Amino acid sequence: MLLGTTLVLLLLGSAGQASAHAALRDADPADGSVLPTAPRSITLTFTESVALIDDTFRVFDPRNGRVETGEAQHADGRSDTARVTLPARLGTGTFTVAWRVVSEDSHPIAGAFTFSIGAPSPTPAAVPGGPVEDPATAGLHKLGRWLAYGAAALLVGTAAFVALCRPPDVRPLRGLLVAGWWTSTASTVLLLLLRAPYETGAGPAQALDPSGLTRTLSGRPGIALAARLLLLAGAAVLLLRRRGRERPTRATLATGLVLAVGLGLTWAAAEHASAGIQVPAAMTSSVLHLLAMAVWLGGLTALLTLLRHGTLPAAVAARFSRLAATSVTVLAVTGVYQAWRGLGTLDALTDTTYGRTLLAKLGAVGVLLLAGAWSRRWTGRLAGAEAARARVKEKEAETPDAEESGTKGGTKTMAMAMAEAEAEETVAAKTRAKVVAAVGAPVKEGTSARRPAQAPAPSDGPPSGDGTPPAPARTPAEDAHRRALRRSVLAEVAVSVVVLGLTTVLTGTLPGRAEAEAAAFEQSIGLPVASVTTVPFDMSGPGTPGARGSVQITLDPGRVGENSVQAVVYGPDGGFATVPELRMSFSLPGRDIGPLDAKLTDRGGYWAADAVNLPLPGTWEMSVTVRASEIDQVTETTPVRVTG
């Protein structure tokens, strides 16, 4: 009862309209604003509900020191906001705000902006941030998600294969069920422990922090993972109760179906389906898509296992072929819907990372379908060969036994006796002829016309668990068809591993529709979409040892028209450096435009230009000249993207 309530809450709690992956809608104070007095708080507004973490806000003063703030909270109880209070005396200068939240589809997002009190600082403070996610934690998290998808396919798919395809010998499949259950459980525990460091961008060592686990279990992704563990416990009970039973009952099938749907909901409730447009339909589509994938790919593994053990009748392969066709149909319908929902436009199919990853997955699925068609061809040939062997056995069984004839009661006349003897001889002769035709060896005169007892034919494998006799020996044609079918199914399994990997990448990628919505929000409300480029330089020589470093260039907003440019020079130790001259120009070779001089001026610690007009979109060449002395200078060129 508790588990069912949890799953319902996960489903209903995500029914609001939102954009998958949150985007910053507004900031107070605004980015780049100059305030006469210190603000009492910082408030961020997002395009969807967000979850707060311990380090949602990090505020740095002009000297790059951490400012003590209050605890992050939702403003006025609104889940799409984040607010933090500031101390009364902040001082003057430029302050940097680094923020980090978790969007409704469980992915962390982060950003930074600045505001000034009194007047901007001569030198802006460097934000001691890092990547949005720790590489080690992110890698382990992706591995855990991939293992979770594969294990779900193995567990659900094998169970569906046993229930729907009804193989006579299920003993080789018990290992798959056990492996699927243990891998599902282990990957879920791994994801549950990694959830806190994944959200905060910390290293894997923070996975064992009890406070992080407590915080994880209070959020929707953590609740979904905990519910998955409870469902897996129910699956373990079901598997143990079925031990020794070859045929599942109706109650077992119904319970297994409920558990499978529940497992699907734990994915749908914590990923892209839980945020965006048409959430209830998306959740339903996501569950069906996951279950169809599991039945198809997990069933392939079960099919390959039985082929390797030599215990796969053609009838079972034919049943799975029909089951796989149904699964592919469900995958196609739900996949088209999810692609439309995630992309929004056809251009996003090639212009976004989500679209390109989706194309790669579609290509892999296409290869998988071709391999499946080849498997169905060999399945049909195998069924035909088995049917032909069965017909031969039926004809052999039609050989009649010679029966003694006589009369019950009464006496026989000589004529009747002679007639009976002649009849017996005729029957015996016919029987010998049939036996010769059937077994290929003559029958000696005087021997019984009964068919001699023969040793049982060698079997394809061990007797099935339900007591059925072993299958008779296979013909060479059947063996050839089985080998070909095993190779084609092995190819399907190999491609399915690639499909699962691309699915894992796809679920962690910002959907094209959400990317377009975020860009539209930024453009409509004037949020900066700045382009930041770091250009390294090295002009070390005999007279200028250590004359190397980098120039960090911010092109704001990085679009057609007027842009502002800020350039900060860093030395070899990563600290700020001063140079006597810094020049910059832009060229667009494809349109024969430029070089356009940015006319940078020294602003006391950094170089800037307020109005650099870039008239056309495209990939421009930005040339940066750094002069360290009267005779030492170096020019570096790097591409920079300017949008329309």
DATA-V47431 format. One record per backbone hydrogen bond with DSSP energy under -1.0 kcal/mol. NH is the residue of the N-H (numbers start at 1). CO is the residue of the C=O. E is the energy in kcal/mol with one decimal. If there is no record, write none. Layout:
nh=NH co=CO e=E
nh=NH co=CO e=E
This chain:
nh=5 co=1 e=-2.3
nh=6 co=2 e=-2.2
nh=7 co=3 e=-2.2
nh=8 co=4 e=-2.1
nh=9 co=5 e=-2.3
nh=10 co=6 e=-2.2
nh=11 co=7 e=-2.0
nh=12 co=8 e=-3.2
nh=13 co=9 e=-2.6
nh=15 co=12 e=-1.5
nh=18 co=276 e=-1.1
nh=25 co=45 e=-3.2
nh=26 co=45 e=-2.0
nh=28 co=43 e=-2.5
nh=32 co=114 e=-3.5
nh=33 co=30 e=-1.9
nh=35 co=116 e=-3.3
nh=42 co=84 e=-2.5
nh=43 co=28 e=-2.6
nh=44 co=82 e=-3.0
nh=45 co=26 e=-2.6
nh=46 co=80 e=-3.1
nh=47 co=23 e=-2.0
nh=50 co=79 e=-2.7
nh=51 co=102 e=-2.8
nh=56 co=53 e=-1.3
nh=58 co=98 e=-2.3
nh=60 co=96 e=-2.8
nh=61 co=65 e=-2.6
nh=64 co=61 e=-2.3
nh=67 co=59 e=-3.3
nh=70 co=85 e=-1.9
nh=73 co=83 e=-2.7
nh=77 co=74 e=-1.1
nh=78 co=75 e=-2.3
nh=81 co=78 e=-1.3
nh=82 co=44 e=-2.0
nh=83 co=73 e=-3.2
nh=84 co=42 e=-1.9
nh=86 co=40 e=-2.6
nh=93 co=117 e=-2.5
nh=95 co=115 e=-3.5
nh=96 co=60 e=-2.2
nh=97 co=113 e=-3.3
nh=98 co=58 e=-3.0
nh=99 co=111 e=-2.6
nh=100 co=56 e=-1.9
nh=101 co=109 e=-2.2
nh=102 co=51 e=-2.1
nh=103 co=107 e=-2.6
nh=106 co=103 e=-2.0
nh=109 co=101 e=-2.8
nh=111 co=99 e=-1.9
nh=113 co=97 e=-2.0
nh=115 co=95 e=-2.0
nh=116 co=33 e=-2.9
nh=117 co=93 e=-2.5
nh=118 co=35 e=-3.2
nh=119 co=117 e=-2.0
nh=129 co=127 e=-2.5
nh=138 co=134 e=-3.2
nh=139 co=135 e=-2.4
nh=140 co=136 e=-2.4
nh=141 co=137 e=-2.6
nh=142 co=138 e=-2.4
nh=143 co=139 e=-2.3
nh=144 co=140 e=-2.7
nh=145 co=141 e=-2.1
nh=146 co=142 e=-2.4
nh=147 co=143 e=-2.6
nh=148 co=144 e=-2.1
nh=149 co=145 e=-2.3
nh=150 co=146 e=-2.5
nh=151 co=147 e=-2.8
nh=152 co=148 e=-2.1
nh=153 co=149 e=-2.1
nh=154 co=150 e=-2.2
nh=155 co=151 e=-2.9
nh=156 co=152 e=-2.5
nh=157 co=153 e=-1.6
nh=158 co=154 e=-1.6
nh=159 co=155 e=-1.9
nh=160 co=156 e=-2.4
nh=161 co=157 e=-2.2
nh=162 co=158 e=-2.3
nh=163 co=159 e=-2.2
nh=164 co=160 e=-2.8
nh=165 co=161 e=-2.1
nh=173 co=170 e=-1.3
nh=174 co=171 e=-1.2
nh=177 co=173 e=-1.8
nh=178 co=174 e=-2.3
nh=179 co=175 e=-2.7
nh=180 co=176 e=-2.8
nh=181 co=177 e=-2.2
nh=182 co=178 e=-2.5
nh=183 co=179 e=-2.4
nh=184 co=180 e=-2.1
nh=185 co=181 e=-2.5
nh=186 co=182 e=-2.7
nh=187 co=183 e=-2.6
nh=188 co=184 e=-2.0
nh=189 co=185 e=-2.3
nh=190 co=186 e=-2.4
nh=191 co=187 e=-2.5
nh=192 co=188 e=-2.3
nh=193 co=189 e=-2.3
nh=194 co=190 e=-2.3
nh=198 co=194 e=-2.3
nh=199 co=195 e=-2.1
nh=200 co=196 e=-2.1
nh=201 co=197 e=-1.4
nh=202 co=197 e=-1.4
nh=206 co=203 e=-1.6
nh=207 co=204 e=-2.2
nh=208 co=205 e=-1.1
nh=209 co=206 e=-1.5
nh=213 co=209 e=-1.8
nh=214 co=210 e=-2.3
nh=215 co=211 e=-2.2
nh=216 co=212 e=-2.2
nh=217 co=213 e=-2.2
nh=219 co=216 e=-1.6
nh=223 co=219 e=-2.4
nh=224 co=220 e=-2.5
nh=225 co=221 e=-2.1
nh=226 co=222 e=-2.4
nh=227 co=223 e=-2.5
nh=228 co=224 e=-1.9
nh=229 co=225 e=-1.8
nh=230 co=226 e=-1.9
nh=231 co=227 e=-2.3
nh=232 co=228 e=-2.4
nh=233 co=229 e=-2.0
nh=234 co=230 e=-2.0
nh=235 co=231 e=-2.2
nh=236 co=232 e=-2.2
nh=237 co=233 e=-2.0
nh=238 co=234 e=-2.1
nh=239 co=235 e=-2.5
nh=240 co=236 e=-2.4
nh=241 co=237 e=-2.1
nh=242 co=238 e=-1.3
nh=245 co=242 e=-2.4
nh=253 co=249 e=-2.3
nh=254 co=250 e=-2.5
nh=255 co=251 e=-2.4
nh=256 co=252 e=-2.7
nh=257 co=253 e=-2.2
nh=258 co=254 e=-2.1
nh=259 co=255 e=-2.3
nh=260 co=256 e=-2.3
nh=261 co=257 e=-2.5
nh=262 co=258 e=-2.4
nh=263 co=259 e=-2.4
nh=264 co=260 e=-2.2
nh=265 co=261 e=-2.0
nh=266 co=262 e=-1.4
nh=268 co=264 e=-2.3
nh=269 co=265 e=-2.6
nh=270 co=267 e=-1.4
nh=274 co=271 e=-2.2
nh=275 co=272 e=-1.6
nh=282 co=278 e=-2.7
nh=283 co=279 e=-2.9
nh=284 co=280 e=-2.2
nh=285 co=281 e=-2.7
nh=286 co=282 e=-2.6
nh=287 co=283 e=-2.2
nh=288 co=284 e=-2.4
nh=289 co=285 e=-2.5
nh=290 co=286 e=-2.4
nh=291 co=287 e=-2.6
nh=292 co=288 e=-2.5
nh=293 co=289 e=-2.2
nh=294 co=290 e=-2.3
nh=295 co=291 e=-2.7
nh=296 co=292 e=-2.2
nh=297 co=293 e=-2.7
nh=298 co=294 e=-2.2
nh=299 co=295 e=-1.2
nh=300 co=296 e=-1.7
nh=301 co=297 e=-1.5
nh=302 co=298 e=-2.0
nh=303 co=299 e=-2.7
nh=304 co=300 e=-2.6
nh=305 co=301 e=-2.1
nh=306 co=302 e=-2.2
nh=307 co=303 e=-2.0
nh=308 co=304 e=-2.2
nh=309 co=305 e=-1.6
nh=311 co=306 e=-2.1
nh=317 co=313 e=-1.7
nh=318 co=314 e=-2.4
nh=319 co=315 e=-2.1
nh=320 co=316 e=-2.4
nh=321 co=317 e=-2.0
nh=322 co=318 e=-1.8
nh=323 co=319 e=-2.3
nh=324 co=320 e=-3.2
nh=325 co=321 e=-1.8
nh=326 co=322 e=-1.9
nh=327 co=323 e=-2.3
nh=328 co=324 e=-2.6
nh=329 co=325 e=-1.9
nh=330 co=326 e=-2.2
nh=331 co=327 e=-2.7
nh=332 co=328 e=-2.5
nh=333 co=329 e=-2.2
nh=334 co=330 e=-2.5
nh=335 co=331 e=-2.3
nh=336 co=332 e=-2.2
nh=337 co=333 e=-1.7
nh=338 co=334 e=-2.6
nh=339 co=335 e=-2.4
nh=340 co=336 e=-2.3
nh=341 co=337 e=-2.5
nh=342 co=338 e=-2.4
nh=343 co=339 e=-2.4
nh=344 co=340 e=-1.7
nh=349 co=346 e=-1.6
nh=350 co=347 e=-1.3
nh=351 co=347 e=-2.1
nh=352 co=348 e=-1.1
nh=356 co=352 e=-2.2
nh=357 co=353 e=-2.4
nh=358 co=354 e=-2.2
nh=359 co=355 e=-2.3
nh=360 co=356 e=-2.0
nh=361 co=357 e=-2.2
nh=362 co=358 e=-2.6
nh=363 co=359 e=-2.3
nh=364 co=360 e=-2.1
nh=365 co=361 e=-2.6
nh=366 co=362 e=-2.2
nh=367 co=363 e=-2.0
nh=368 co=364 e=-2.2
nh=369 co=365 e=-2.4
nh=370 co=366 e=-2.0
nh=371 co=367 e=-2.3
nh=372 co=368 e=-2.1
nh=373 co=369 e=-2.4
nh=374 co=370 e=-2.0
nh=375 co=371 e=-2.1
nh=376 co=372 e=-2.4
nh=377 co=373 e=-1.6
nh=378 co=374 e=-1.8
nh=379 co=375 e=-2.4
nh=380 co=376 e=-2.2
nh=381 co=377 e=-1.8
nh=382 co=378 e=-2.5
nh=383 co=379 e=-2.4
nh=384 co=380 e=-2.1
nh=385 co=381 e=-2.3
nh=386 co=382 e=-2.4
nh=387 co=383 e=-2.2
nh=388 co=384 e=-2.1
nh=389 co=385 e=-2.1
nh=390 co=386 e=-2.0
nh=391 co=387 e=-2.0
nh=392 co=388 e=-1.8
nh=393 co=389 e=-2.0
nh=394 co=390 e=-1.9
nh=395 co=391 e=-2.0
nh=396 co=392 e=-2.1
nh=397 co=393 e=-1.9
nh=399 co=396 e=-1.4
nh=417 co=413 e=-2.6
nh=418 co=414 e=-2.9
nh=419 co=415 e=-2.5
nh=420 co=416 e=-2.5
nh=421 co=417 e=-2.5
nh=422 co=418 e=-2.8
nh=423 co=419 e=-2.4
nh=424 co=420 e=-2.6
nh=425 co=421 e=-2.5
nh=426 co=422 e=-2.2
nh=427 co=423 e=-2.6
nh=428 co=424 e=-2.7
nh=429 co=425 e=-2.5
nh=430 co=426 e=-2.4
nh=431 co=427 e=-2.5
nh=432 co=428 e=-2.6
nh=433 co=429 e=-2.2
nh=434 co=430 e=-2.2
nh=435 co=431 e=-2.5
nh=436 co=432 e=-2.6
nh=437 co=433 e=-2.2
nh=438 co=434 e=-2.0
nh=439 co=435 e=-3.3
nh=440 co=436 e=-1.9
nh=447 co=444 e=-1.5
nh=467 co=464 e=-1.6
nh=479 co=475 e=-2.1
nh=480 co=476 e=-2.1
nh=481 co=477 e=-2.2
nh=482 co=478 e=-2.6
nh=483 co=479 e=-2.2
nh=484 co=480 e=-2.1
nh=485 co=481 e=-2.5
nh=486 co=482 e=-2.6
nh=487 co=483 e=-2.0
nh=488 co=484 e=-2.1
nh=489 co=485 e=-2.5
nh=490 co=486 e=-2.2
nh=491 co=487 e=-1.9
nh=492 co=488 e=-1.8
nh=493 co=489 e=-2.4
nh=494 co=490 e=-2.2
nh=495 co=491 e=-2.2
nh=496 co=492 e=-2.2
nh=497 co=493 e=-1.4
nh=498 co=494 e=-1.1
nh=499 co=495 e=-2.1
nh=500 co=496 e=-2.4
nh=501 co=497 e=-1.9
nh=502 co=498 e=-2.4
nh=503 co=499 e=-2.2
nh=504 co=500 e=-2.1
nh=505 co=501 e=-2.0
nh=506 co=502 e=-2.6
nh=507 co=503 e=-2.2
nh=509 co=506 e=-1.4
nh=513 co=342 e=-3.4
nh=515 co=511 e=-2.4
nh=516 co=512 e=-2.3
nh=517 co=513 e=-2.4
nh=518 co=514 e=-2.6
nh=519 co=515 e=-2.1
nh=520 co=516 e=-2.4
nh=521 co=517 e=-2.5
nh=522 co=518 e=-2.3
nh=523 co=519 e=-2.4
nh=524 co=520 e=-2.6
nh=525 co=521 e=-2.1
nh=527 co=522 e=-1.6
nh=531 co=555 e=-3.1
nh=533 co=553 e=-2.9
nh=535 co=551 e=-2.8
nh=537 co=549 e=-2.6
nh=539 co=547 e=-2.9
nh=547 co=544 e=-1.5
nh=548 co=546 e=-2.2
nh=549 co=537 e=-2.3
nh=550 co=570 e=-2.0
nh=551 co=535 e=-2.4
nh=552 co=568 e=-2.9
nh=553 co=533 e=-3.5
nh=554 co=566 e=-3.0
nh=555 co=531 e=-3.5
nh=556 co=564 e=-2.7
nh=560 co=643 e=-1.9
nh=561 co=614 e=-2.7
nh=563 co=612 e=-1.7
nh=564 co=556 e=-3.0
nh=565 co=609 e=-3.0
nh=566 co=554 e=-1.8
nh=567 co=607 e=-3.3
nh=568 co=552 e=-2.3
nh=570 co=550 e=-3.2
nh=571 co=575 e=-2.9
nh=574 co=571 e=-1.7
nh=577 co=569 e=-2.5
nh=581 co=627 e=-1.1
nh=583 co=625 e=-2.4
nh=585 co=623 e=-1.9
nh=586 co=596 e=-1.8
nh=587 co=621 e=-1.9
nh=588 co=593 e=-3.0
nh=591 co=588 e=-1.5
nh=592 co=589 e=-1.0
nh=593 co=588 e=-1.9
nh=596 co=586 e=-3.1
nh=598 co=584 e=-2.9
nh=601 co=608 e=-2.3
nh=603 co=606 e=-3.4
nh=607 co=567 e=-2.8
nh=608 co=601 e=-2.1
nh=609 co=565 e=-2.2
nh=612 co=563 e=-2.8
nh=614 co=561 e=-2.3
nh=618 co=642 e=-2.6
nh=620 co=640 e=-2.5
nh=621 co=587 e=-3.3
nh=622 co=638 e=-2.9
nh=623 co=585 e=-2.5
nh=624 co=636 e=-3.2
nh=625 co=583 e=-2.6
nh=626 co=634 e=-2.7
nh=627 co=581 e=-2.2
nh=628 co=632 e=-2.4
nh=629 co=632 e=-1.6
nh=634 co=626 e=-2.1
nh=636 co=624 e=-2.8
nh=638 co=622 e=-2.3
nh=640 co=620 e=-2.6
nh=642 co=618 e=-2.5
nh=643 co=558 e=-2.0
